[in-house]
Amino acid sequence: MTTLTVVFTLSAPIRAQQLDSAKAAAMDAKLEEYFRAIELLPLEDKMAECDFLVESCGDSLLRNHVASYIYQHYSKPRIMGEEAVAIHMVDKWFESGKVKLNSDFELLGARMFAQFNRNSLLGMKAPLLTMEDSEGQKVSLPAEGRASVIYFYDVSCAKCKLTTIMLRQILESIDFPLDFYAVYTGVNHDEWDSYRKERWSLKTEAVNIYHLWDPEIDSNYQMEYGVIETPQMLLVDKDGIIIGRKLDADALSRLLESVRPYDYGSGETLSLFKMLFEEDGSDAEAILNAAAYMKKLALERKDSVLCKHLIGDLFYYLSDSQGEEYKKALLPFIEQHIEGDPALWSEAEDVAAIIAPAQMEKELLSRAPVGSRIAPLRVTGRLKTVRNAEQPLEEIKPRKIRLRALKGSPGWIVFHSPGCSSCAEVAAAAASILKESPDAKFLFVEPDKKLLDQFDLSVLPHIIEVDKKGNITRKYLTLK
């Protein structure tokens, strides 16, 4: 047990000049009931409520007891982050002398608690430290841009040994970028070397692991991160904000999900979009109106993260969906909600996740635009007309043909891949259309390199309609 631990232990529980035991017990029960009632309030509101309680005490002896009890409750909170309320009590009531504690030693303990916790509270910027690795190289932590775990431990700490075993399992299961700083709080380099070799052997590609120490405590890590005893563990997000403190391995495992990069285009949101747009056959205007409405609701809640996730997921949904109306909606969607809202997509990871894919989609959408003439390319394809309408597609002999050979009759160009599950449906639909329009033609084409630069072939089958003059009249059709 360190000297610091002794001071904290002996200074608690704090009891101001004693109330009658019966009155004190009754008051404590009421206070516990009150704490439960305000449990879900924001920290600032809890502080205000606690101030109100203290100020409401007309008797100085009662006020001292209430303030001391509030401090005790929040100095060892059940809910992570409530230490901020205890620090508030020290700053406003104890340091000012408005509340008298039993002794200077108790006041010292309260002061030390505040000093050793005030720099690493939830929501604060994580203090930047510089330490040395096992080779004596300087390492600064935490680094921004990646989530970080900072773990303070000692080789002689039994609880640390158990925590280390659990951490190895957690780290080996992580599949997203993470920095892990294992900080040895002791001074024996040889023991540290042995401990690392025996207990820190693990395989992980996603996690960068740094083994650090600061035997002279030049970084002041004890004060900066409240390291009074070990193990001590914190979670810092990619922006350098503390989002977890005094964590055990189980709590860390659960909280790590909050720093996992968002996987756009997956999950429950896509099911929502399918329900919204597919079941009622929404057109492009309805899709754009729905997007604007969802964005409006998210921003009214001041939830920019939700807004990003909704817009990003809808972008991927529209990009991956087949159908004319989806693609009609996609271009204005990109221009309005991605290119037109750069503040929403200002983080580094947004470039790879949203901005670059949106630019690519926009370029694909611009190929072979509606109203332009079909490219004068010679391709290998299977031509389906009224004469072979009922013939299976694979039995139609492929031949060289110009895309503009469809000129003079309404026609459709179907870009497809061999073995395409949807092609049989398209071929059947083509046979039905040919019965109604004997002059029509369908050209089934398997894409090659020269076609990739002319048409959007990211999703197949891709069906283009051309008129008698060879002009493109519609794209991204579905024929069933």
C-alpha positions in Angstrom: 0.0 0.0 0.0 1.5 3.4 -1.0 1.6 6.5 1.1 -1.0 8.1 -1.1 -3.3 5.1 -0.6 -2.9 5.4 3.2 -3.9 9.0 3.1 -7.0 8.3 1.1 -7.9 5.3 3.2 -7.5 7.0 6.6 -9.4 10.1 5.4 -12.6 8.1 4.7 -15.2 7.9 5.8 -15.2 11.6 6.4 -17.5 12.7 9.3 -17.9 16.3 10.2 -18.7 17.2 13.8 -21.1 14.4 14.7 -24.8 14.6 14.7 -26.9 12.5 17.0 -26.6 9.0 15.6 -30.3 8.5 15.1 -30.7 11.8 13.3 -27.6 11.0 11.2 -28.9 7.6 10.2 -32.3 9.0 9.2 -30.7 11.8 7.2 -28.3 9.3 5.5 -31.3 7.2 4.4 -33.0 10.2 3.0 -29.9 11.3 1.1 -29.4 7.8 -0.4 -33.0 8.0 -1.6 -32.3 11.4 -3.1 -29.2 10.2 -4.8 -31.2 7.5 -6.5 -33.8 10.0 -7.6 -31.2 12.2 -9.4 -29.2 9.3 -10.7 -30.0 10.0 -14.4 -29.5 13.7 -14.3 -26.5 15.3 -16.1 -23.5 15.9 -13.9 -24.0 19.7 -13.8 -27.6 19.2 -12.6 -26.4 16.8 -9.9 -23.9 19.4 -8.7 -26.7 22.0 -8.6 -29.0 19.6 -6.7 -26.3 18.9 -4.2 -25.6 22.6 -3.7 -29.3 23.1 -3.1 -29.3 20.4 -0.4 -26.3 21.9 1.4 -27.7 25.4 1.2 -31.1 24.2 2.5 -29.5 23.2 5.8 -30.1 26.0 8.3 -28.1 24.3 11.1 -24.3 24.3 10.5 -23.9 20.9 12.1 -26.4 19.4 9.7 -24.9 21.3 6.8 -21.5 19.8 7.6 -22.9 16.3 7.8 -24.9 16.6 4.5 -21.9 18.0 2.6 -19.6 15.4 4.0 -22.0 12.6 3.1 -22.5 13.9 -0.4 -18.7 13.9 -0.9 -18.4 10.4 0.4 -21.1 9.1 -1.9 -19.6 10.6 -5.0 -16.0 10.0 -4.2 -16.7 6.3 -4.7 -19.5 6.4 -7.1 -21.5 3.6 -8.5 -21.8 5.4 -11.9 -18.7 6.1 -13.8 -17.8 9.8 -14.0 -19.6 11.0 -10.8 -16.3 11.7 -9.2 -16.8 15.2 -10.7 -19.5 15.9 -8.1 -17.2 15.0 -5.3 -14.5 17.4 -6.7 -17.2 20.1 -7.0 -18.0 19.6 -3.3 -14.3 20.0 -2.4 -13.9 23.1 -4.5 -17.1 24.9 -3.5 -17.6 23.8 0.1 -14.5 22.4 1.8 -11.8 24.7 0.3 -13.9 27.8 0.9 -14.4 26.9 4.6 -18.2 26.9 4.3 -18.2 23.3 5.5 -15.9 22.3 8.3 -14.5 18.8 8.4 -13.4 17.0 11.6 -9.7 17.6 11.0 -7.0 19.0 8.8 -6.1 15.5 7.9 -9.6 14.8 6.5 -9.4 18.1 4.5 -6.0 17.0 3.1 -7.5 13.7 2.0 -10.4 15.5 0.2 -7.9 17.9 -1.4 -5.8 15.1 -2.6 -8.8 13.2 -4.0 -9.7 16.4 -6.0 -6.2 17.0 -7.2 -5.6 13.4 -8.3 -8.9 13.1 -10.2 -9.7 16.5 -11.7 -7.4 16.1 -14.7 -8.8 12.8 -16.0 -12.6 13.1 -15.6 -15.0 11.8 -18.2 -15.4 14.1 -21.2 -12.1 15.8 -20.6 -9.2 15.9 -23.0 -6.8 13.1 -22.0 -3.5 14.6 -20.6 -0.6 14.2 -22.9 2.3 12.2 -21.4 5.8 11.4 -22.6 7.3 8.1 -21.3 10.0 5.7 -22.4 9.7 2.2 -23.9 11.8 -0.7 -22.9 14.6 0.5 -25.2 14.6 4.0 -23.8 12.8 5.6 -26.8 10.4 8.4 -26.0 6.8 7.8 -26.7 4.0 10.3 -26.4 0.5 9.2 -25.4 -2.3 9.1 -26.3 -2.1 9.7 -30.0 -5.1 11.3 -31.7 -6.8 9.7 -34.6 -7.0 6.3 -33.0 -8.9 5.1 -29.9 -6.6 4.3 -27.0 -6.5 2.2 -23.9 -4.2 3.4 -21.1 -3.4 0.6 -18.6 -1.4 1.3 -15.5 -0.1 -1.8 -13.7 2.6 -3.2 -11.4 4.3 -6.6 -11.7 3.7 -7.4 -8.0 0.0 -6.6 -8.1 -2.1 -9.8 -8.0 -5.2 -8.1 -9.4 -3.0 -6.7 -12.3 -1.9 -10.3 -13.2 -5.6 -11.4 -13.5 -6.5 -8.2 -15.4 -3.6 -8.8 -17.8 -4.8 -12.3 -18.6 -8.3 -10.9 -19.4 -6.8 -8.1 -21.4 -4.9 -10.4 -23.7 -8.1 -12.2 -24.7 -9.8 -8.9 -25.3 -7.0 -7.4 -27.4 -6.7 -10.5 -29.5 -10.4 -10.3 -30.4 -10.3 -6.7 -31.6 -10.6 -6.2 -35.3 -10.4 -2.4 -35.6 -7.6 0.2 -35.1 -6.7 0.7 -31.4 -3.6 1.8 -29.5 -2.9 0.0 -26.2 -0.5 1.6 -23.7 0.7 -0.7 -21.0 2.4 1.5 -18.4 4.5 -0.2 -15.7 4.4 1.9 -12.5 7.4 0.2 -10.9 11.1 0.9 -11.0 12.7 -2.6 -11.6 13.6 -2.9 -15.3 14.5 -6.6 -15.0 11.2 -7.6 -13.4 9.4 -5.6 -16.0 11.3 -7.4 -18.8 10.4 -10.8 -17.4 6.8 -9.8 -16.8 6.4 -8.7 -20.4 7.9 -11.9 -21.8 5.8 -14.1 -19.6 2.5 -12.3 -19.6 2.3 -10.0 -22.6 2.7 -12.5 -25.4 -0.2 -12.0 -27.8 -1.0 -11.8 -31.5 -3.0 -9.0 -32.9 -2.8 -7.1 -36.2 -5.3 -4.4 -35.4 -3.9 -3.2 -32.0 -0.7 -1.3 -31.6 0.8 -2.2 -28.2 3.2 0.1 -26.4 5.1 -1.0 -23.2 6.1 2.1 -21.3 7.4 3.2 -18.0 8.4 6.3 -16.1 10.4 5.3 -13.0 11.2 8.9 -12.1 7.6 10.0 -12.6 8.8 12.9 -14.8 5.5 12.8 -16.6 3.5 13.3 -13.4 1.2 10.5 -14.5 0.0 9.9 -11.0 -1.5 13.3 -10.8 -2.6 13.6 -14.4 -4.4 10.3 -14.4 -5.2 9.7 -10.8 -3.0 6.6 -10.4 -3.2 6.0 -6.7 -3.3 2.2 -7.0 -3.1 -0.4 -9.7 -4.6 -1.6 -11.9 -5.9 1.6 -13.4 -7.4 1.7 -16.8 -8.9 4.4 -19.1 -10.4 4.5 -22.6 -9.8 7.5 -24.8 -11.6 8.0 -28.1 -10.0 9.0 -31.4 -10.4 12.7 -30.6 -8.4 12.3 -27.4 -11.5 12.5 -25.1 -11.7 10.3 -22.0 -14.8 8.1 -22.3 -14.0 5.5 -19.7 -12.0 5.6 -16.4 -11.3 3.2 -13.6 -12.4 0.4 -15.8 -12.1 -3.3 -15.2 -11.5 -5.7 -18.0 -15.2 -6.5 -18.4 -16.3 -2.9 -18.5 -13.5 -2.1 -21.0 -14.7 -5.0 -23.2 -18.3 -3.6 -23.3 -17.2 0.0 -23.8 -14.8 -0.8 -26.6 -17.9 -1.2 -28.9 -18.4 2.6 -28.6 -15.0 3.3 -30.3 -15.4 0.7 -33.1 -15.5 2.6 -36.4 -19.0 2.8 -37.8 -19.6 0.3 -40.5 -21.7 2.2 -43.1 -24.1 0.2 -45.2 -24.9 -2.6 -42.7 -27.2 -3.3 -39.8 -30.7 -2.3 -38.8 -30.7 0.9 -40.8 -30.7 -0.9 -44.1 -33.8 -2.9 -43.0 -35.5 0.4 -42.2 -34.7 1.7 -45.7 -36.0 -1.5 -47.4 -39.2 -1.1 -45.4 -39.5 2.6 -46.3 -38.6 2.5 -50.0 -39.1 -1.0 -51.4 -42.5 -2.0 -50.1 -44.2 1.1 -51.4 -42.1 1.5 -54.5 -40.9 5.1 -53.7 -39.8 7.3 -56.5 -36.7 9.5 -56.5 -38.6 12.5 -55.1 -40.0 10.5 -52.2 -36.5 9.1 -51.4 -35.0 12.6 -51.3 -37.8 14.0 -49.2 -37.4 11.1 -46.7 -33.6 11.8 -46.6 -34.2 15.5 -45.9 -36.7 14.7 -43.2 -34.5 12.1 -41.4 -31.6 14.6 -41.5 -33.8 17.4 -40.1 -34.9 15.2 -37.2 -31.4 14.2 -36.3 -30.1 17.8 -36.4 -33.0 19.0 -34.3 -31.9 16.5 -31.6 -28.4 18.0 -32.0 -27.1 14.5 -32.8 -24.6 14.9 -35.6 -23.4 11.4 -35.2 -26.9 10.0 -35.8 -27.2 12.3 -38.8 -23.9 11.0 -40.3 -24.9 7.4 -39.8 -28.4 7.9 -41.4 -27.0 9.8 -44.4 -24.0 7.5 -44.8 -26.2 4.4 -44.6 -28.7 5.8 -47.1 -25.9 6.6 -49.5 -24.7 3.0 -49.4 -28.2 1.7 -49.7 -28.9 3.8 -52.8 -25.5 3.0 -54.3 -26.0 -0.8 -54.0 -29.7 -0.8 -55.0 -30.9 -1.6 -58.5 -33.6 0.4 -60.0 -34.1 3.6 -62.0 -35.6 5.6 -59.1 -32.8 4.8 -56.7 -30.2 6.0 -59.2 -32.2 9.1 -60.1 -32.2 10.0 -56.4 -28.5 9.2 -55.9 -26.9 12.1 -57.8 -28.9 14.9 -56.1 -28.5 13.1 -52.8 -24.7 13.2 -53.1 -24.8 16.9 -54.1 -27.2 17.9 -51.3 -26.1 15.8 -48.3 -22.4 15.0 -49.0 -20.8 17.6 -51.3 -23.3 20.2 -50.1 -22.6 19.6 -46.4 -18.8 19.5 -45.9 -19.1 20.3 -42.2 -20.8 17.0 -41.6 -18.0 15.1 -43.2 -15.0 16.8 -41.7 -13.2 13.9 -40.0 -10.3 12.1 -41.6 -12.1 8.7 -41.8 -15.0 10.4 -43.7 -12.8 10.7 -46.8 -12.4 6.9 -47.3 -15.8 6.0 -45.9 -18.0 8.5 -47.6 -16.4 11.3 -49.6 -14.3 9.2 -52.0 -17.0 6.6 -52.6 -19.5 9.5 -53.3 -17.1 11.0 -55.8 -16.8 7.7 -57.5 -20.5 7.1 -57.6 -21.0 10.6 -59.1 -18.5 9.8 -61.9 -20.2 6.5 -62.6 -23.6 8.1 -62.8 -22.3 10.6 -65.3 -21.4 7.9 -67.8 -23.7 7.4 -70.8 -26.2 10.1 -69.6 -29.8 10.1 -70.6 -30.3 12.1 -73.8 -26.9 11.2 -75.2 -26.3 8.9 -78.2 -25.1 5.4 -77.3 -21.4 5.0 -77.8 -20.3 3.7 -81.3 -18.7 0.6 -79.9 -18.4 -2.8 -81.5 -19.2 -5.5 -78.8 -19.8 -9.2 -78.6 -23.4 -9.9 -77.6 -26.5 -12.0 -78.0 -29.3 -10.2 -79.9 -32.8 -11.2 -78.9 -35.6 -10.3 -81.2 -39.2 -11.5 -81.8 -37.8 -14.4 -83.9 -35.8 -16.0 -81.1 -37.8 -14.5 -78.2 -38.5 -17.9 -76.6 -35.0 -19.3 -77.2 -32.9 -19.6 -74.0 -30.3 -16.9 -73.9 -27.4 -19.3 -73.6 -28.5 -20.9 -76.9 -28.3 -17.7 -78.9 -25.0 -17.5 -80.6 -22.9 -14.5 -79.6 -21.7 -12.3 -82.4 -19.9 -9.0 -83.0 -22.4 -6.1 -83.2 -22.3 -2.4 -82.9 -24.3 -0.9 -80.1 -25.8 1.6 -82.6 -27.2 -1.4 -84.5 -30.3 -1.0 -82.3 -31.0 2.3 -84.2 -34.3 2.3 -86.0 -36.2 0.3 -83.4 -36.8 0.7 -79.7 -34.2 -1.4 -77.9 -32.6 -2.3 -74.7 -28.9 -3.1 -73.9 -28.5 -5.5 -71.0 -25.0 -5.6 -69.5 -24.8 -8.8 -67.5 -22.3 -11.3 -66.1 -22.2 -15.1 -66.9 -24.3 -17.1 -64.6 -26.1 -13.9 -63.4 -29.1 -15.1 -61.3 -31.2 -12.1 -62.4 -30.5 -12.6 -66.1 -33.0 -15.4 -66.5 -35.7 -13.1 -65.2 -34.6 -10.3 -67.6 -34.6 -12.7 -70.5 -38.1 -13.9 -69.6 -39.3 -10.3 -69.3 -37.7 -9.5 -72.7 -39.7 -12.3 -74.3 -42.9 -10.8 -73.0 -42.0 -7.3 -74.2 -41.1 -8.7 -77.7 -44.6 -10.3 -78.0 -46.1 -6.8 -77.4 -43.5 -4.9 -79.5 -42.3 -7.1 -82.4 -39.9 -4.4 -83.6 -38.0 -4.1 -80.4 -34.6 -5.6 -79.8 -32.6 -6.7 -76.8 -28.8 -6.9 -76.9 -27.3 -8.9 -74.0 -23.6 -7.9 -73.5 -21.0 -9.3 -71.2 -18.8 -6.4 -70.2 -15.1 -6.1 -71.3 -12.4 -3.5 -70.5 -13.4 -1.1 -73.3 -17.0 -0.9 -71.9 -15.9 -0.2 -68.3 -14.9 3.4 -69.1 -18.2 4.1 -71.0 -20.9 2.7 -68.7 -21.6 2.3 -65.1 -21.1 -1.5 -64.7 -20.7 -1.5 -60.9 -24.0 -3.3 -60.4 -25.2 -5.9 -62.9 -27.4 -6.4 -64.7 -27.4 -2.8 -66.0 -30.2 -2.1 -68.5 -30.2 0.9 -70.8 -33.2 1.8 -73.0 -32.5 3.5 -76.4 -34.9 5.0 -78.9 -35.1 4.6 -82.6 -32.4 7.3 -83.1 -30.0 5.5 -80.8 -30.4 8.0 -78.0 -30.4 6.8 -74.4 -33.8 7.4 -72.9 -33.6 5.6 -69.6 -30.9 3.8 -67.5 -30.8 1.4 -64.5 -34.0 -0.3 -65.5 -35.4 -3.4 -63.9 -37.2 -5.9 -66.1 -39.2 -8.7 -64.4 
